Amino acid sequence: MKRRSLIFGAAAALTLAACGSSNDESSSGGATKVNFGYIGDYNGTSLLAVANDQKLWEKHGLEVSTKVFTNGPLQVTALNAGDLDFGYIGPGAVWLPASGKAKIVSLNSLGNADRVIAQAGITDLAQLKGKKVGVPEGTSGDMILTLALAQAGLTNDDIQRVPMEAATIVTAFGAGQIDAAGIWYPLLNTIKAKKPDLVELAKDADFADTVSFPTAFVSSNDAAQDTDKTTKVLKVLREAMDYRKANSDATVKLVAAMLKQDEAAVKADAGNSEMLDSKTLDSYTADGTIDKWLKGMGDYFVGAKKLTENPDPKSYYLGDLFTKAAS
C-alpha cells in the first residue's frame, strides 16, 4: 500500500525517464493525449507493458506518454502540478487520494511485497527500540513499519526514525548506516545481495486480518472531471488486466523487456502480489469489498496521523466509472 510538496518535497527528483510511445505534441490523428506515471516494478509496470504490446492505447483512441517514478507520493505531486494525468500508487500512498489530492480510478493488485527488515542480530520487533530505522515517508514501507511497531507495543517515537528515499535505504542498509528499514520487493533483493543475513521482521500478510494492501491507479482531480478520457484509460486498464490474468508468463516477459530486467527476477516480484482482473474488481466494487478495504486503510491512516478523519471511499474511489467502462 509504496513514489513533493508535503514531506516528499516537490523538487525531489521526479526521476522522470520517458518510456512511452509519444512526445509532448498532440496527435495529428486526433487521439486523446495522456501522461501516465508508473513505478518500475511488476505491480506498477505490468498493465502499461501489456497495453503497449497489445496496442490498447491506439485501440481506444489514446496517445500515451509514460514516465517512471520511484514512489507513489511523487506521482501525486506531479498530478497536482499538472505534469501527469494518471499514475500508480502503492497501498502506503492511499491516504493521498483519501485526503482529496487525487482520485482512485482503478485498483490493480493486492500486495504482499512490503517488509520490515533488520541487520543480523536483531531478531524481534521489540529490539528496534532506540534503533536507527530508515523509512520512505508516505509509502507502503512507512505503512508496514508503523503497523509492525504497533504490534510490538512501540510507536515511531520509540525509534530513531530516519526519513529517506527508497533508493537511499538500499544504499544505507547495505553500508550498515541504519539498523532497520521499512522497504519492499524487488528493492529488497538488491539489499539481500549485499546483506544476505538480514532479518525480515514483518510482512504485509501478518496484518491481513485487519488491513488490506491494494495497489491502485489514480488520476488528478481535474483529469477525473474528464470522464471521456478517464473512461478510455479505464478500458485500456481493464483489457490489460484480463490479458495479464490469462497470460502471466507472457506478461513477465513484457515487463522484463520494458524495465530491462532479468525475467526470473520479474517473475519473483510478480509472486509477491495477487493480480486482480476486471470481473473480480467489478464484483468487489458492487458488493462493497473495496469500500471495506479502503475504510480499513482509512482507519490505519487516521491512527498514523496521515488523515484527520476517515472519509467515505466513494468520495475518492471512482468505482462506478470503472464498472461502466466495461460497456
Disulfide bonds with the S-S distance in Angstrom:
none
